[in-house]
Amino acid sequence: MNGLQGIIFAYERRGNLQELGSIRSSASIPFGGRFRAVDFALSNLVNAGANDVGIILHGHFQSLLDHLGTGKDWDLSRKRGGLRLLPPFNYKGEWGAMPYRGHIEALAAVRTYLEDIRQDHVVMMDGDLVANLPLSDVYENHLKSGADITVVCANDSFMTEDGTYFQVGEGGRISEVFISPHTPRGLRGLGTYIVSKKLLLELVDDCASKDQLSWRGDVLQARKSELKLQSYIWKGYAAQIRSVQEYYDRSMQLLDPAIRADLFCAQRPVRAKNADLSSTYVGTGGKCVNSLFGDGCSIEGVVENSILFPGVTVEAGAVVRNCVIFKDSVVRRDAQLSYIIADKDVEILQGRTLMGHATYPIVLAKGSKI
Amino acid sequence: MKKECIAMLLAGGQGSRLYVLTGDMAKPAVPFGGKYRIIDFPLSNCTNSGIDTVGVLTQYRPLELNSYIGSGQPWDLDGSSGGVHILPPYQGSKGGTWYKGTANAIYQNIGFIDMYDPEYVVILSGDHIYKMDYSDMLARHKAAGAACTISVMEVPWSEAPRFGIMSVDANDMITEFAEKPKEPKSNLASMGIYVFSWKALRQYLIDDENTESSENDFGKNIIPTMLAAGESMAAYRFAGYWKDVGTLESLWDANMDMLAPESGLDLRDRSWPIYARSISAPPAFLGGNSTVTHSAVNRGSILQGVVENSVLSPNVTVGEGAAVRYSVLFPGVQIAPGAVVEYAILGEGCKIGGGCHVGGTPENTPEGWGLTVLAPGCELPEGRDAKAGIMLNRNGEEVSK
């Protein structure tokens, strides 16, 4: 048995995702033409040999439950262990009415699950991280460095909503932690940590007894001197999907072959739920340029610089440019779209024209008819 | 556990007329329509028809097929009662034999069928492309009170001599059966899909096995014997798309049909999904200089060149300036920049080097035109041509059809 256990925090909702985020947690947001954000964390874990993964849920998690099912798409439907969904339960008699105020509160709510973890080490990940992290390498480094907690950072200080940034000192040790800074500096944290089960339980119990709720504030920031926090710097693609603009910009980056090669590297495949649709069909009038297509699309019109999820129809004469179109949406004849993010089952009627801008993509809510 | 109806799927045939494409795998495992294998059609039909127990009879090169079917999960055939079972020939205390014929294959698995004690057994082939509701056929079987019901379809009179032909009475009950008749009396062709009342079939299988001269074949032996014995035999008329993809030409034709739903083969109809085991790969990417028209594309593919009237499986790459026309590309085929592929079927993992010209159009081939077929794993070095109508094996050597 591999020594790694996975915990994914999938309870967060991000206001800046507008309609994309109001109906689902950010972990279940569709991304990259056939995935949900959480597929990346799950695949990262499975590809590193983690067979037991707990997912902490809260709030609008129906969409995520539907997506995860028994976990078989990630080989996590197991007799022992496998995928374990952790919705809120009667923690301090609150019945999960209030959203978790921090990762420590979320962890304390599933303390019995933590106790039963069979492995020595735990990888904690955010459900809205889109990256293909080599977690076995991170784990190896964790063991070698003798760190108490390994903190995975991106090699940039890119601005993300409610981001965490780390100042790294000599030998890669974390010297300062910035939480939601106004101006980001240091390295962008990817919400991915490795810690031993033993230390994690101690920290959760200690914090809970002091009414401390925040992993970042009450553990990382407050104990950066007493604990050895070691950085692991990931130089590849790493997106945190927390606002519409970030969603749009990060999606469009996938049209770059180098970024796709990094995110979808063959050694660590990204697994996702299957839609059981036919091949994508491009018709005689179809013109598709620099775009990604999920299964089962039917294209008779023009598609440029766009990402289409499975089952999207673009009728003859329609033009779709610089858009992201979610599953089963339909663009009728002669409609024109640019810089649009259309959620599932959207229908753009004949001849309609909708235009956003690269700096202000327009979101069309699920099921809307334009 | 008792089941009302189970299905037995004959998937042991070599498919010798697919030549190099079935060199390493049984015909039902051959890719079709981009993301499918031929066997996905009967398996999905079973699931969609409410049949949850399927025995798959394998014999020739079963490795690919076995690993493809696996637990049966993609077709929802992994239930705790029933599900899909691979049934290879086996040794008993008195020895054992290969499956001698289609009827013998079922005979050897009487024990398997008895385990489910079914009233009815559906016998299917693993080499047909079609969508059919077997429960409708079963209803016809019950209503007619038949011992055997055979699915038939009208074929053009000129083609009738290629099929098993049924003559029927006013109630569509079968009166006569002729295997590949020179002068057909009817144009109702058997589709090789049968529903039997198990009790009746079981006895006929045992009797057939004891008949020395029998070839142990459904079409040649069981059906004529039952008819001669005066059993009640019903025809079930089927009007949808159906194609035997046993030859290279028919396999290519059926792939082309899949591009045009007018042909009757509409794979995008969500009321009757065809399931398949699929791979983990990112969405298909159609590049900035690509021109893809009237074609099917699948995940994991990166297309930078011209693709016209073609069916592309997952993980296909077509380089810049390359052109693929009227062709069927199996999974993982790589076409280097500048290569041209026309009227060809390229097996899994073929690599076509830069500047190669594979196949040709009927117009530009004065004589001896045919499809060009490359065996799985065949690699053509830069600049090498493969003329229209030829077939190359894995090592790139020409072999005869």
Interface residues (C-beta under 8 A of the other chain):
Chain A: G32 G33 R34 K72 L255 P257 R260 L263 F264 P269 V270 R271 A272 N274 D276 L277 S278 S279 T280 Y281 V282 G283 T284 G285 G286 K287 C288 V289 N290 S291 L292 F293 G294 D295 G296 S298 I307 L308
Chain B: G33 G34 K35 Q73 P74 L259 L267 R268 P273 I274 Y275 A276 S278 S280 A281 P282 P283 A284 F285 L286 G287 G288 N289 S290 T291 V292 T293 H294 S295 A296 V297 N298 R299 I302 V311 L312
